[in-house]
Amino acid sequence: MKVTINGDLASIAACTIGELVAQRGLDPKGLVVEHNQRIVKQEKWPDIRLQDGDHLELLSFVGGG
């Protein structure tokens, strides 16, 4: 299926948001996921199965000074 991730079209296998984060090797700490223009709490990532045409924004926040 095809989804848009951070503005880029990507072909992925059917999965949940949590599975996608793990597949991409992303650190969930400090990661914010927007799914179809809605922020998704991390505890909901395993429950939301991605669908063809979905839009995701994966945003990592890093502290510093």
MMTF fields as JSON, N, C-alpha, C and O atoms, coordinates in Angstrom:
{
  "mmtfVersion": "1.0.0",
  "mmtfProducer": "UNKNOWN",
  "numBonds": 259,
  "numAtoms": 260,
  "numGroups": 65,
  "numChains": 1,
  "numModels": 1,
  "chainsPerModel": [1],
  "groupsPerChain": [65],
  "chainIdList": ["A"],
  "bondAtomList": [4, 2, 8, 6, 12, 10, 16, 14, 20, 18, 24, 22, 28, 26, 32, 30, 36, 34, 40, 38, 44, 42, 48, 46, 52, 50, 56, 54, 60, 58, 64, 62, 68, 66, 72, 70, 76, 74, 80, 78, 84, 82, 88, 86, 92, 90, 96, 94, 100, 98, 104, 102, 108, 106, 112, 110, 116, 114, 120, 118, 124, 122, 128, 126, 132, 130, 136, 134, 140, 138, 144, 142, 148, 146, 152, 150, 156, 154, 160, 158, 164, 162, 168, 166, 172, 170, 176, 174, 180, 178, 184, 182, 188, 186, 192, 190, 196, 194, 200, 198, 204, 202, 208, 206, 212, 210, 216, 214, 220, 218, 224, 222, 228, 226, 232, 230, 236, 234, 240, 238, 244, 242, 248, 246, 252, 250, 256, 254],
  "bondOrderList": [1, 1, 1, 1, 1, 1, 1, 1, 1, 1, 1, 1, 1, 1, 1, 1, 1, 1, 1, 1, 1, 1, 1, 1, 1, 1, 1, 1, 1, 1, 1, 1, 1, 1, 1, 1, 1, 1, 1, 1, 1, 1, 1, 1, 1, 1, 1, 1, 1, 1, 1, 1, 1, 1, 1, 1, 1, 1, 1, 1, 1, 1, 1, 1],
  "groupList": [{"groupName": "MET", "atomNameList": ["N", "CA", "C", "O"], "elementList": ["N", "C", "C", "O"], "formalChargeList": [0, 0, 0, 0], "bondAtomList": [1, 0, 2, 1, 3, 2], "bondOrderList": [1, 1, 2], "singleLetterCode": "M", "chemCompType": "L-PEPTIDE LINKING"}, {"groupName": "LYS", "atomNameList": ["N", "CA", "C", "O"], "elementList": ["N", "C", "C", "O"], "formalChargeList": [0, 0, 0, 0], "bondAtomList": [1, 0, 2, 1, 3, 2], "bondOrderList": [1, 1, 2], "singleLetterCode": "K", "chemCompType": "L-PEPTIDE LINKING"}, {"groupName": "VAL", "atomNameList": ["N", "CA", "C", "O"], "elementList": ["N", "C", "C", "O"], "formalChargeList": [0, 0, 0, 0], "bondAtomList": [1, 0, 2, 1, 3, 2], "bondOrderList": [1, 1, 2], "singleLetterCode": "V", "chemCompType": "L-PEPTIDE LINKING"}, {"groupName": "THR", "atomNameList": ["N", "CA", "C", "O"], "elementList": ["N", "C", "C", "O"], "formalChargeList": [0, 0, 0, 0], "bondAtomList": [1, 0, 2, 1, 3, 2], "bondOrderList": [1, 1, 2], "singleLetterCode": "T", "chemCompType": "L-PEPTIDE LINKING"}, {"groupName": "ILE", "atomNameList": ["N", "CA", "C", "O"], "elementList": ["N", "C", "C", "O"], "formalChargeList": [0, 0, 0, 0], "bondAtomList": [1, 0, 2, 1, 3, 2], "bondOrderList": [1, 1, 2], "singleLetterCode": "I", "chemCompType": "L-PEPTIDE LINKING"}, {"groupName": "ASN", "atomNameList": ["N", "CA", "C", "O"], "elementList": ["N", "C", "C", "O"], "formalChargeList": [0, 0, 0, 0], "bondAtomList": [1, 0, 2, 1, 3, 2], "bondOrderList": [1, 1, 2], "singleLetterCode": "N", "chemCompType": "L-PEPTIDE LINKING"}, {"groupName": "GLY", "atomNameList": ["N", "CA", "C", "O"], "elementList": ["N", "C", "C", "O"], "formalChargeList": [0, 0, 0, 0], "bondAtomList": [1, 0, 2, 1, 3, 2], "bondOrderList": [1, 1, 2], "singleLetterCode": "G", "chemCompType": "PEPTIDE LINKING"}, {"groupName": "ASP", "atomNameList": ["N", "CA", "C", "O"], "elementList": ["N", "C", "C", "O"], "formalChargeList": [0, 0, 0, 0], "bondAtomList": [1, 0, 2, 1, 3, 2], "bondOrderList": [1, 1, 2], "singleLetterCode": "D", "chemCompType": "L-PEPTIDE LINKING"}, {"groupName": "LEU", "atomNameList": ["N", "CA", "C", "O"], "elementList": ["N", "C", "C", "O"], "formalChargeList": [0, 0, 0, 0], "bondAtomList": [1, 0, 2, 1, 3, 2], "bondOrderList": [1, 1, 2], "singleLetterCode": "L", "chemCompType": "L-PEPTIDE LINKING"}, {"groupName": "ALA", "atomNameList": ["N", "CA", "C", "O"], "elementList": ["N", "C", "C", "O"], "formalChargeList": [0, 0, 0, 0], "bondAtomList": [1, 0, 2, 1, 3, 2], "bondOrderList": [1, 1, 2], "singleLetterCode": "A", "chemCompType": "L-PEPTIDE LINKING"}, {"groupName": "SER", "atomNameList": ["N", "CA", "C", "O"], "elementList": ["N", "C", "C", "O"], "formalChargeList": [0, 0, 0, 0], "bondAtomList": [1, 0, 2, 1, 3, 2], "bondOrderList": [1, 1, 2], "singleLetterCode": "S", "chemCompType": "L-PEPTIDE LINKING"}, {"groupName": "CYS", "atomNameList": ["N", "CA", "C", "O"], "elementList": ["N", "C", "C", "O"], "formalChargeList": [0, 0, 0, 0], "bondAtomList": [1, 0, 2, 1, 3, 2], "bondOrderList": [1, 1, 2], "singleLetterCode": "C", "chemCompType": "L-PEPTIDE LINKING"}, {"groupName": "GLU", "atomNameList": ["N", "CA", "C", "O"], "elementList": ["N", "C", "C", "O"], "formalChargeList": [0, 0, 0, 0], "bondAtomList": [1, 0, 2, 1, 3, 2], "bondOrderList": [1, 1, 2], "singleLetterCode": "E", "chemCompType": "L-PEPTIDE LINKING"}, {"groupName": "GLN", "atomNameList": ["N", "CA", "C", "O"], "elementList": ["N", "C", "C", "O"], "formalChargeList": [0, 0, 0, 0], "bondAtomList": [1, 0, 2, 1, 3, 2], "bondOrderList": [1, 1, 2], "singleLetterCode": "Q", "chemCompType": "L-PEPTIDE LINKING"}, {"groupName": "ARG", "atomNameList": ["N", "CA", "C", "O"], "elementList": ["N", "C", "C", "O"], "formalChargeList": [0, 0, 0, 0], "bondAtomList": [1, 0, 2, 1, 3, 2], "bondOrderList": [1, 1, 2], "singleLetterCode": "R", "chemCompType": "L-PEPTIDE LINKING"}, {"groupName": "PRO", "atomNameList": ["N", "CA", "C", "O"], "elementList": ["N", "C", "C", "O"], "formalChargeList": [0, 0, 0, 0], "bondAtomList": [1, 0, 2, 1, 3, 2], "bondOrderList": [1, 1, 2], "singleLetterCode": "P", "chemCompType": "L-PEPTIDE LINKING"}, {"groupName": "HIS", "atomNameList": ["N", "CA", "C", "O"], "elementList": ["N", "C", "C", "O"], "formalChargeList": [0, 0, 0, 0], "bondAtomList": [1, 0, 2, 1, 3, 2], "bondOrderList": [1, 1, 2], "singleLetterCode": "H", "chemCompType": "L-PEPTIDE LINKING"}, {"groupName": "TRP", "atomNameList": ["N", "CA", "C", "O"], "elementList": ["N", "C", "C", "O"], "formalChargeList": [0, 0, 0, 0], "bondAtomList": [1, 0, 2, 1, 3, 2], "bondOrderList": [1, 1, 2], "singleLetterCode": "W", "chemCompType": "L-PEPTIDE LINKING"}, {"groupName": "PHE", "atomNameList": ["N", "CA", "C", "O"], "elementList": ["N", "C", "C", "O"], "formalChargeList": [0, 0, 0, 0], "bondAtomList": [1, 0, 2, 1, 3, 2], "bondOrderList": [1, 1, 2], "singleLetterCode": "F", "chemCompType": "L-PEPTIDE LINKING"}],
  "groupTypeList": [0, 1, 2, 3, 4, 5, 6, 7, 8, 9, 10, 4, 9, 9, 11, 3, 4, 6, 12, 8, 2, 9, 13, 14, 6, 8, 7, 15, 1, 6, 8, 2, 2, 12, 16, 5, 13, 14, 4, 2, 1, 13, 12, 1, 17, 15, 7, 4, 14, 8, 13, 7, 6, 7, 16, 8, 12, 8, 8, 10, 18, 2, 6, 6, 6],
  "groupIdList": [1, 2, 3, 4, 5, 6, 7, 8, 9, 10, 11, 12, 13, 14, 15, 16, 17, 18, 19, 20, 21, 22, 23, 24, 25, 26, 27, 28, 29, 30, 31, 32, 33, 34, 35, 36, 37, 38, 39, 40, 41, 42, 43, 44, 45, 46, 47, 48, 49, 50, 51, 52, 53, 54, 55, 56, 57, 58, 59, 60, 61, 62, 63, 64, 65],
  "secStructList": [7, 3, 3, 3, 3, 6, 6, 3, 3, 3, 3, 7, 7, 1, 7, 5, 2, 2, 2, 2, 2, 2, 2, 6, 6, 7, 7, 1, 6, 6, 3, 3, 3, 3, 3, 6, 6, 3, 3, 3, 7, 4, 4, 4, 4, 4, 4, 7, 5, 7, 7, 6, 6, 7, 3, 3, 3, 3, 3, 3, 7, 7, 7, 7, 7],
  "xCoordList": [0.841, 0.0, 0.882, 2.071, 0.297, 1.043, 0.502, -0.705, 1.433, 1.109, 2.092, 3.155, 1.73, 2.629, 3.251, 2.549, 4.594, 5.326, 6.214, 7.121, 5.937, 6.693, 6.754, 7.791, 5.627, 5.524, 5.992, 5.847, 6.555, 7.047, 6.173, 5.816, 5.829, 5.038, 5.907, 7.028, 5.392, 6.149, 5.267, 4.076, 5.854, 5.166, 5.557, 6.738, 4.555, 4.824, 3.883, 2.838, 4.269, 3.386, 2.358, 2.593, 1.233, 0.2, 0.795, 1.45, 0.565, 1.114, 0.403, -0.41, 0.736, 0.241, 1.272, 2.388, 0.884, 1.836, 3.028, 4.175, 2.765, 3.848, 4.816, 6.029, 4.288, 5.142, 5.978, 7.15, 5.384, 6.115, 7.269, 8.374, 7.003, 8.051, 9.209, 10.372, 8.893, 9.934, 10.686, 11.912, 9.961, 10.588, 11.577, 12.6, 11.27, 12.14, 13.266, 14.093, 13.299, 14.367, 14.31, 15.336, 13.109, 12.951, 12.837, 12.226, 13.424, 13.336, 12.009, 11.792, 11.119, 9.815, 9.891, 8.966, 11.003, 11.165, 11.372, 12.31, 10.521, 10.632, 10.032, 10.174, 9.35, 8.738, 7.254, 6.538, 6.808, 5.392, 4.902, 5.549, 3.742, 3.16, 1.843, 0.943, 1.759, 0.507, -0.02, 0.664, -1.236, -1.871, -3.118, -4.08, -3.09, -4.225, -4.647, -5.827, -3.659, -3.825, -4.292, -4.833, -4.085, -4.411, -3.207, -2.615, -2.852, -1.762, -2.242, -3.347, -1.39, -1.731, -0.837, 0.388, -1.46, -0.696, 0.034, -0.474, 1.22, 2.068, 1.38, 1.589, 0.578, -0.082, -1.111, -1.539, -1.511, -2.467, -1.787, -2.46, -0.458, 0.247, -0.003, -0.189, -0.015, -0.235, -1.666, -1.918, -2.591, -4.001, -4.418, -5.477, -3.609, -4.022, -3.337, -2.131, -4.133, -3.645, -3.687, -4.713, -2.563, -2.473, -3.265, -3.377, -3.812, -4.614, -3.985, -3.276, -4.245, -3.762, -4.223, -5.399, -3.295, -3.625, -3.481, -3.681, -3.133, -2.95, -1.786, -0.886, -1.833, -0.769, -0.199, -0.938, 1.12, 1.807, 2.877, 3.549, 3.021, 4.157, 4.821, 4.179, 6.107, 6.885, 7.888, 8.82, 7.694, 8.496, 9.296, 8.722, 10.609, 11.485, 11.917, 12.33, 11.815, 12.234, 13.489, 13.563, 14.472, 15.752, 16.022, 15.924, 16.36, 16.685, 18.121, 18.964, 18.374, 19.733, 19.77, 18.747, 20.914, 21.003, 21.943, 22.112],
  "yCoordList": [-1.176, 0.0, 1.233, 1.161, 2.356, 3.617, 4.585, 4.79, 5.167, 6.194, 7.344, 7.174, 8.496, 9.646, 9.818, 9.959, 9.804, 9.957, 11.184, 11.235, 12.169, 13.434, 14.03, 14.537, 13.962, 14.582, 13.724, 14.124, 12.542, 11.663, 10.422, 9.819, 10.037, 8.836, 7.611, 7.525, 6.661, 5.452, 4.23, 4.26, 3.159, 1.872, 1.051, 0.802, 0.633, -0.147, -1.342, -1.352, -2.343, -3.475, -3.031, -2.085, -3.713, -3.402, -3.521, -4.513, -2.509, -2.51, -1.461, -0.68, -1.467, -0.435, 0.694, 0.563, 1.789, 2.888, 2.402, 2.715, 1.644, 1.129, 0.257, 0.357, -0.596, -1.455, -0.63, -0.93, 0.399, 1.256, 1.976, 2.062, 2.485, 3.164, 2.197, 2.567, 0.963, -0.037, -0.415, -0.527, -0.612, -0.989, 0.065, -0.258, 1.311, 2.406, 2.689, 3.571, 1.947, 2.111, 3.427, 3.936, 3.984, 5.272, 5.073, 4.11, 5.98, 5.95, 6.584, 7.769, 5.812, 6.369, 7.494, 8.298, 7.547, 8.616, 9.931, 10.051, 10.896, 12.189, 12.21, 13.201, 11.119, 11.05, 11.401, 10.887, 12.273, 12.626, 12.142, 12.366, 11.468, 10.961, 11.675, 11.699, 12.253, 12.845, 11.931, 11.682, 11.435, 10.515, 11.186, 11.436, 11.472, 12.146, 13.401, 13.619, 14.215, 15.523, 15.452, 16.425, 14.301, 14.168, 13.592, 12.607, 14.21, 13.699, 12.409, 12.347, 11.377, 10.077, 9.841, 9.897, 9.576, 9.27, 7.944, 7.028, 7.86, 6.692, 5.391, 4.359, 5.419, 4.184, 3.671, 2.52, 4.505, 4.104, 3.581, 3.015, 3.76, 3.349, 1.89, 1.601, 0.941, -0.461, -0.743, -1.771, 0.158, -0.07, 0.489, 0.127, 1.361, 2.038, 1.401, 1.548, 0.687, 0.028, 1.04, 1.673, 1.18, 2.129, 1.629, 0.425, 2.573, 2.28, 2.947, 3.945, 2.395, 2.982, 4.437, 4.734, 5.337, 6.753, 7.576, 8.79, 6.934, 7.678, 8.66, 8.496, 9.684, 10.686, 10.665, 10.738, 10.565, 10.554, 11.627, 11.893, 12.23, 13.1, 12.495, 12.315, 12.183, 11.627, 12.69, 13.005, 13.236, 14.37, 13.98, 13.556, 14.12, 13.839, 15.152, 16.086, 15.204, 16.389, 16.066, 15.051, 16.943, 16.759, 17.984, 19.118, 17.743, 18.848, 19.302, 18.555, 20.497, 21.022, 22.464, 23.039, 23.013, 24.366, 25.22, 26.396],
  "zCoordList": [0.0, 0.0, 0.0, 0.311, -0.348, -0.411, 0.637, 0.765, 1.377, 2.363, 2.172, 1.575, 2.678, 2.629, 4.005, 5.005, 4.042, 5.296, 5.175, 4.345, 6.015, 6.0, 4.597, 4.17, 3.885, 2.569, 1.412, 0.256, 1.692, 0.631, 0.519, 1.531, -0.705, -0.943, -0.685, -1.186, 0.095, 0.427, 0.242, 0.552, -0.263, -0.361, 0.859, 1.099, 1.626, 2.833, 2.879, 2.229, 3.653, 3.921, 4.961, 5.713, 4.997, 5.982, 7.385, 7.706, 8.215, 9.57, 10.415, 9.921, 11.702, 12.609, 12.672, 12.168, 13.292, 13.485, 14.31, 13.988, 15.364, 16.199, 15.421, 15.603, 14.556, 13.735, 12.759, 12.538, 12.182, 11.247, 11.948, 11.412, 13.139, 13.909, 14.17, 14.015, 14.566, 14.833, 13.559, 13.574, 12.455, 11.182, 10.711, 10.107, 10.986, 10.542, 11.531, 11.298, 12.633, 13.614, 14.361, 14.813, 14.493, 15.168, 16.676, 17.139, 17.428, 18.883, 19.289, 19.038, 19.912, 20.277, 21.306, 21.425, 22.05, 23.037, 22.285, 21.497, 22.518, 21.838, 20.449, 19.733, 20.045, 18.718, 18.815, 19.675, 17.934, 17.84, 16.486, 15.463, 16.489, 15.251, 14.986, 15.826, 13.8, 13.324, 12.225, 11.232, 12.409, 11.462, 10.909, 11.636, 9.615, 8.969, 9.726, 9.998, 10.058, 10.695, 12.146, 12.674, 12.793, 14.216, 14.949, 14.508, 16.064, 16.891, 17.558, 18.096, 17.512, 18.095, 19.313, 19.212, 20.464, 21.669, 21.475, 20.828, 22.039, 21.846, 22.262, 21.624, 23.301, 23.742, 22.729, 22.819, 21.773, 20.735, 19.464, 18.602, 19.334, 18.117, 17.737, 16.555, 18.714, 18.327, 17.85, 17.222, 18.145, 17.815, 16.461, 15.948, 15.874, 14.642, 13.445, 13.245, 12.652, 11.437, 10.302, 10.054, 9.621, 8.511, 7.315, 7.084, 6.558, 5.375, 4.161, 4.287, 2.995, 1.751, 1.672, 1.884, 1.366, 1.224, 2.49, 2.459, 3.617, 4.863, 4.749, 3.926, 5.6, 5.682, 7.092, 8.074, 7.18, 8.468, 8.502, 7.505, 9.654, 9.935, 11.163, 12.197, 11.049, 12.151, 12.574, 11.834, 13.757, 14.225, 15.458, 16.461, 15.394, 16.529, 17.161, 16.473, 18.479, 19.206, 19.993, 20.686, 19.877, 20.543, 21.399, 20.931, 22.649, 23.539, 23.341, 22.844, 23.726, 23.61, 24.082, 24.454, 24.063, 24.565, 23.8, 24.123]
}
